[in-house]
Amino acid sequence: MTTESLVYDVPGITCEHCRTAITEEVRMVEGVESVVVDLELKRVTVEGPAGADAAVRAAIDEAGYEVVA
């Protein structure tokens, strides 16, 4: 399985609760190896399987946050 780095701008993340909620949801996506939530840059970086973009976006949405383009 090919792994890729996926980067998402998520302007609504502001605190440790945000980081925890997103990390827990995204880690449930099959094949995800790591999740880094940068509160300062309001960015989520995911190392996971190629083709997981839709599933990762859905997980961030499920956590209650919106990915901007």
N, C-alpha and C positions, 0 to 999 in steps of 0.2 A: 504494500500500500504506500502510495506517495504522500509525503507530508508537506504541507505548505503553511506559510505564515499569513494569517488573515488579520486585517486591521480595520477597526470600526470606530467612527466618531460617534460618541454617545453624550450629547451635551447635558443631559439630565443627571449625570452622576456627580455627587457632591460630598459623599461621606463614606465612612467605613461600612455602614449598612448597605449602601449601593454596591460597594466592592464585593461584599459577602454574597448578596443576593444574585448578582450577575455570575460570580465565580461558581456558585453552587449549581445554577441552572446550566451554564455552558459545560461544566464538567460532566454532565449527564449525557451530552452528545457523544455518540459512539465514536471512538478513535481520538478524541481530544486528548492531547498530551499535556498542554499547559494553558493557563489563562492568566494574563496580567492586566489588571485594571489600573490605569494611571489616572488618579483623581485630578491632578494638576492639568494634564493635557486633555482630560475627558475623553480618553481613548482606551479601547479594549483590544488587546493583541492575543490572538489564539493560535497555538501550534496544533494542527490537526490534519485530518485526511483531506486530500484534494477533493473538491466537490462538496464540502460540508458547509458552504456558505449559507445556504437556505436554512439548514438546521441550526446553525449558530445564531443567525438573525432571529429565528423563531424563539430560541432559548433566551436571548436578551429581551425580546418582547415579553416572554412569559415572566421574566423577572420584574417587569413593569417599566422598562426603559425603551426608548425609541432610538434606532440607529438612523443617523442622518447620512443620506446618499453615501 
